[in-house]
């Protein structure tokens, strides 16, 4: 699909700098919203975020203050001049947000996973001109993410951005939501002109990891950050552990290193050429390996042997993981590679045996 996006940068915001959207996970009280907004505005932030409707995993928890919070955001605009942004999950949310003059909408991860819900929001947005951010769905499915973006695009919205907020997993290993950086990288390859933002708060789940994740996003040339910021994060009514104070936000942003990714370099070109050559060698070796796998398949067919021999596979994995350690390679990385190679080898042998 040939996307023709328009800039989501609003008036008065420097397009040469990463876009930062900050504010509390949830709007709790008028005082909390306004005091946080004033402090964030003093940091130079131009876009304020707050959750008005909060989808929760289980009923009975705090599910947001609802439409009354929209009046507080109007007051934020009047007092600070900041733009406002909220999450919408239904067409009713969209209509209420537009009526209240909200400047940016985003579709959350729990909504992005449901094509019916996304389509309902897209239908409500039809004919409107407002920036819409689409968070990745909770599960690591890039097609579902792109599908949600396409539904919004087909509704006539041209100011669209994607938000990487991590993915649910049983083995997140220190993160609330696993980063799986390869997925937003693939999204950028598939849709090169789509702005991509990072939500380090939801990836981290812990405030001490937010700076590290924000820097990684900048190093990957993301277009901006969504950072949950609260005037008193330890007392927040939702997601307290992943929110930071406005003072910590200012420190984080001043410490970020924004690298010159586009600077031409002869040395870098030479190193990339070297990588290209190594990749070609790897592909050549993989081709040879698959040819041998086919020969093994022919042997097994001739001798009436089963394709899968789990003892042999286990030995290969253990041997290569041990070898990886001795070569300063990540054993888990090598394990994943060997598993993929083994699966393709099995597929090649099955073709041979079934022909």
C-alpha positions as CSV (number, residue, x, y, z in Angstrom):
1,X,0.0,0.0,0.0
2,X,1.4,3.4,-1.0
3,X,0.9,5.6,2.1
4,X,0.8,9.4,1.8
5,X,1.3,10.7,5.3
6,X,1.2,14.3,6.4
7,X,3.3,15.7,9.3
8,X,1.9,15.2,12.8
9,X,4.1,18.1,14.1
10,X,1.8,20.7,15.5
11,X,2.4,24.5,15.4
12,X,5.1,25.8,17.6
13,X,6.9,22.5,18.0
14,X,10.5,22.1,16.7
15,X,10.4,19.5,13.9
16,X,14.1,19.0,14.2
17,X,13.9,17.6,17.7
18,X,12.3,14.4,18.9
19,X,8.7,14.9,19.9
20,X,8.0,14.4,23.6
21,X,4.5,13.7,25.0
22,X,4.4,13.6,28.8
23,X,1.8,13.4,31.6
24,X,0.3,11.0,34.1
25,X,-0.9,7.5,33.3
26,X,-4.3,8.6,34.6
27,X,-6.1,11.9,35.2
28,X,-7.0,11.5,38.9
29,X,-8.1,14.9,40.2
30,X,-8.2,18.4,38.8
31,X,-5.4,19.4,41.1
32,X,-3.2,16.5,40.2
33,X,-3.7,17.1,36.4
34,X,-3.0,20.9,36.6
35,X,0.0,20.7,39.0
36,X,1.6,18.0,36.8
37,X,0.9,20.0,33.6
38,X,2.4,23.2,35.0
39,X,5.5,21.4,36.0
40,X,5.8,19.6,32.7
41,X,5.2,22.9,30.7
42,X,8.1,24.4,32.7
43,X,10.4,21.7,31.2
44,X,9.5,22.9,27.7
45,X,7.2,20.1,26.8
46,X,4.5,21.1,24.4
47,X,2.1,18.0,24.5
48,X,0.4,16.8,27.7
49,X,-1.1,13.3,28.0
50,X,-3.5,11.8,30.5
51,X,-5.6,8.7,30.6
52,X,-9.3,9.6,30.9
53,X,-10.7,6.1,30.3
54,X,-8.5,3.3,31.6
55,X,-9.0,-0.3,30.4
56,X,-8.0,-2.6,33.3
57,X,-7.2,-6.3,33.3
58,X,-9.8,-7.0,36.0
59,X,-13.0,-5.2,37.0
60,X,-13.1,-3.3,40.2
61,X,-9.9,-1.3,39.7
62,X,-9.6,2.4,38.8
63,X,-10.9,2.7,35.3
64,X,-10.4,6.4,34.9
65,X,-12.4,9.5,35.9
66,X,-14.3,9.5,32.5
67,X,-15.5,12.5,30.6
68,X,-15.2,14.9,33.6
69,X,-11.4,14.8,33.0
70,X,-11.8,16.4,29.6
71,X,-12.7,19.6,31.4
72,X,-9.4,19.4,33.3
73,X,-7.5,19.1,30.0
74,X,-9.3,22.1,28.6
75,X,-8.0,24.0,31.7
76,X,-4.5,22.7,30.9
77,X,-4.7,24.2,27.5
78,X,-5.9,27.5,28.8
79,X,-3.3,27.8,31.5
80,X,-0.2,26.3,29.9
81,X,-0.8,26.5,26.1
82,X,0.1,22.9,25.8
83,X,-1.6,20.6,23.3
84,X,-3.5,17.7,24.9
85,X,-3.7,14.0,24.0
86,X,-5.7,11.0,25.3
87,X,-6.4,7.4,24.5
88,X,-9.7,6.4,22.9
89,X,-11.1,2.9,22.8
90,X,-14.7,3.5,21.5
91,X,-16.5,5.7,19.0
92,X,-18.1,7.5,22.0
93,X,-14.6,8.3,23.3
94,X,-13.7,9.8,19.9
95,X,-16.8,12.0,19.8
96,X,-16.3,13.2,23.4
97,X,-12.6,13.9,22.7
98,X,-13.3,15.9,19.6
99,X,-16.0,17.9,21.2
100,X,-13.6,18.8,24.0
101,X,-11.0,20.0,21.6
102,X,-8.4,17.3,22.3
103,X,-5.5,17.7,19.9
104,X,-4.0,14.2,19.5
105,X,-5.7,10.8,20.0
106,X,-4.1,7.4,20.4
107,X,-5.3,3.9,20.1
108,X,-4.1,1.7,23.0
109,X,-2.5,-1.7,22.8
110,X,-5.5,-3.5,24.2
111,X,-7.7,-1.9,21.5
112,X,-5.2,-2.3,18.6
113,X,-5.4,-6.1,19.0
114,X,-9.1,-6.1,18.1
115,X,-9.8,-5.2,14.4
116,X,-13.5,-4.7,15.2
117,X,-12.7,-2.1,17.8
118,X,-10.2,-0.3,15.6
119,X,-12.6,-0.2,12.7
120,X,-15.3,1.3,15.0
121,X,-12.8,4.1,16.0
122,X,-11.8,4.5,12.4
123,X,-15.4,5.0,11.3
124,X,-15.9,7.6,14.0
125,X,-12.8,9.4,12.7
126,X,-13.9,9.4,9.1
127,X,-13.6,12.8,7.6
128,X,-11.7,14.3,10.6
129,X,-8.3,15.9,10.5
130,X,-6.5,15.1,13.8
131,X,-3.2,13.3,14.5
132,X,-3.8,9.7,15.6
133,X,-1.1,7.5,17.2
134,X,-1.5,3.7,17.0
135,X,0.2,1.6,19.7
136,X,1.4,-1.8,18.9
137,X,-1.1,-4.6,19.9
138,X,-0.2,-6.4,23.1
139,X,0.9,-9.5,21.2
140,X,4.0,-9.4,18.9
141,X,2.1,-9.4,15.6
142,X,3.3,-6.8,13.1
143,X,0.5,-7.6,10.6
144,X,-2.1,-6.7,13.3
145,X,-0.2,-3.5,14.0
146,X,-0.1,-2.6,10.3
147,X,-3.7,-3.6,9.9
148,X,-4.7,-1.1,12.7
149,X,-2.7,1.6,11.0
150,X,-4.3,0.9,7.6
151,X,-7.8,1.0,9.1
152,X,-7.2,4.5,10.4
153,X,-5.5,5.5,7.1
154,X,-8.5,4.3,5.1
155,X,-10.8,6.5,7.2
156,X,-9.0,9.5,5.7
157,X,-6.6,10.3,8.5
158,X,-3.2,11.3,7.1
159,X,-1.5,12.4,10.3
160,X,-0.6,9.0,11.8
161,X,2.1,7.8,14.0
162,X,3.0,4.4,15.5
163,X,3.9,3.9,19.2
164,X,6.1,1.1,20.3
165,X,5.2,0.2,23.9
166,X,6.5,-3.4,24.1
167,X,4.7,-6.8,23.9
168,X,3.2,-9.1,26.5
169,X,5.2,-12.3,27.1
170,X,5.6,-14.9,29.8
171,X,9.4,-14.4,29.9
172,X,9.9,-10.6,29.7
173,X,13.1,-10.9,31.7
174,X,13.1,-7.6,33.6
175,X,10.6,-5.6,31.5
176,X,6.9,-5.2,32.0
177,X,6.5,-5.6,28.2
178,X,9.3,-7.2,26.1
179,X,10.8,-4.6,23.7
180,X,11.2,-6.9,20.7
181,X,13.0,-4.0,18.9
182,X,13.0,-6.0,15.7
183,X,9.3,-5.4,15.3
184,X,9.3,-1.6,15.1
185,X,12.5,-1.8,13.0
186,X,10.5,-4.1,10.6
187,X,7.6,-1.6,10.7
188,X,9.9,1.2,9.6
189,X,11.2,-1.0,6.8
190,X,7.7,-1.8,5.6
191,X,6.4,1.8,6.0
192,X,9.5,4.1,5.8
193,X,7.7,7.4,6.1
194,X,5.6,6.5,9.2
195,X,6.7,8.4,12.3
196,X,7.5,5.9,15.1
197,X,7.5,6.8,18.8
198,X,8.6,4.9,21.9
199,X,6.6,4.5,25.1
200,X,9.5,3.5,27.5
201,X,7.2,3.7,30.5
202,X,5.1,0.7,29.4
203,X,8.1,-1.3,28.2
204,X,10.0,-0.7,31.5
205,X,7.3,-1.1,34.1
206,X,10.0,0.4,36.4
207,X,11.1,4.0,36.4
208,X,14.8,3.2,36.7
209,X,14.8,1.6,33.2
210,X,13.1,4.5,31.4
211,X,16.2,6.5,30.6
212,X,18.0,3.5,29.2
213,X,15.0,2.6,26.9
214,X,14.6,6.2,25.8
215,X,18.2,6.3,24.7
216,X,17.9,3.1,22.8
217,X,14.9,4.5,21.0
218,X,16.8,7.6,20.1
219,X,19.8,5.5,18.9
220,X,17.3,3.6,16.6
221,X,16.2,7.0,15.3
222,X,12.7,6.9,16.7
223,X,10.8,10.2,16.2
224,X,9.8,10.8,19.8
225,X,8.9,9.5,23.2
226,X,5.7,9.1,25.3
227,X,6.8,9.3,29.0
228,X,4.4,8.9,31.9
229,X,5.0,11.8,34.3
230,X,3.2,12.4,37.6
231,X,3.6,15.1,40.2
232,X,3.7,12.4,42.9
233,X,4.2,9.1,41.1
234,X,4.4,6.9,44.3
235,X,0.9,7.9,45.1
236,X,-0.5,7.4,41.5
237,X,-3.8,5.6,41.2
238,X,-2.4,3.5,38.3
239,X,1.0,2.2,37.2
240,X,2.8,4.1,40.0
241,X,6.1,2.2,39.5
242,X,6.6,3.3,35.9
243,X,6.0,7.0,36.3
244,X,8.6,9.7,37.0
245,X,8.4,13.2,38.3
246,X,8.6,16.3,36.1
247,X,12.0,17.0,37.6
248,X,13.2,13.5,36.6
249,X,11.7,14.0,33.2
250,X,13.8,17.2,32.7
251,X,16.9,15.4,33.8
252,X,16.2,12.5,31.5
253,X,15.7,14.7,28.5
254,X,18.8,16.8,29.1
255,X,20.9,13.6,29.4
256,X,19.6,12.0,26.1
257,X,22.1,11.9,23.3
258,X,20.6,12.6,19.9
259,X,23.1,11.2,17.4
260,X,23.7,12.5,13.9
261,X,22.5,9.4,12.1
262,X,22.8,10.9,8.6
263,X,26.4,12.1,8.7
264,X,28.3,10.6,5.7
265,X,31.3,8.6,6.6
266,X,33.8,6.8,4.4
267,X,34.8,4.6,7.3
268,X,31.2,3.6,8.0
269,X,30.6,2.8,4.3
270,X,33.7,0.5,4.3
271,X,32.5,-1.3,7.5
272,X,29.0,-1.7,5.9
273,X,30.6,-3.1,2.8
274,X,32.4,-5.6,5.0
275,X,29.2,-6.6,6.6
276,X,27.6,-7.1,3.2
277,X,30.4,-9.4,2.2
278,X,30.1,-11.5,5.4
279,X,26.3,-11.8,4.9
280,X,26.9,-13.1,1.4
281,X,29.2,-15.7,2.8
282,X,26.7,-16.7,5.4
283,X,24.0,-17.1,2.8
284,X,26.3,-19.2,0.6
285,X,27.1,-21.5,3.6
286,X,23.4,-21.8,4.5
287,X,22.7,-22.9,0.9
288,X,25.5,-25.5,1.1
289,X,24.1,-26.7,4.5
290,X,20.6,-27.1,3.1
291,X,22.0,-29.1,0.2
292,X,23.5,-31.5,2.7
293,X,20.2,-31.6,4.6
294,X,18.5,-32.7,1.3
295,X,21.2,-35.5,0.9
296,X,20.5,-36.6,4.5
297,X,16.8,-36.7,3.6
298,X,17.5,-38.9,0.6
299,X,19.5,-41.2,2.8
300,X,16.7,-41.4,5.4
301,X,14.2,-42.1,2.7
302,X,16.3,-44.9,1.2
303,X,16.8,-46.5,4.6
304,X,13.3,-46.0,5.9
305,X,14.5,-43.7,8.8
306,X,12.4,-41.1,10.6
307,X,13.1,-37.5,9.8
308,X,13.3,-36.1,13.3
309,X,16.0,-37.5,15.6
310,X,15.6,-35.5,18.8
311,X,18.8,-36.8,20.5
312,X,20.9,-35.5,17.6
313,X,19.1,-32.1,17.6
314,X,19.6,-31.7,21.4
315,X,23.3,-32.5,20.9
316,X,23.6,-29.8,18.2
317,X,22.0,-27.2,20.4
318,X,24.1,-27.9,23.4
319,X,27.4,-28.0,21.4
320,X,26.7,-24.8,19.6
321,X,25.6,-23.0,22.7
322,X,28.9,-24.0,24.5
323,X,30.9,-22.9,21.4
324,X,29.0,-19.6,21.4
325,X,30.2,-18.8,24.9
326,X,33.8,-19.5,24.0
327,X,33.5,-17.1,21.0
328,X,31.9,-14.3,23.0
329,X,28.5,-14.8,21.3
330,X,25.1,-14.7,23.1
331,X,24.2,-18.4,23.6
332,X,20.5,-17.6,23.4
333,X,21.0,-15.8,20.1
334,X,22.9,-18.8,18.7
335,X,20.2,-21.2,20.1
336,X,17.5,-19.3,18.2
337,X,19.6,-19.3,15.0
338,X,20.2,-23.1,15.2
339,X,16.6,-23.7,15.9
340,X,15.6,-21.8,12.8
341,X,18.2,-23.7,10.7
342,X,17.0,-27.0,12.1
343,X,13.4,-26.3,11.3
344,X,14.3,-25.4,7.7
345,X,16.4,-28.5,7.4
346,X,13.5,-30.6,8.6
347,X,11.2,-28.9,6.0
348,X,13.7,-29.6,3.2
349,X,13.9,-33.3,4.3
350,X,10.1,-33.6,4.4
351,X,9.9,-32.3,0.8
352,X,12.4,-35.0,-0.2
353,X,10.6,-37.9,1.6
354,X,7.1,-36.9,0.4
355,X,8.2,-36.6,-3.3
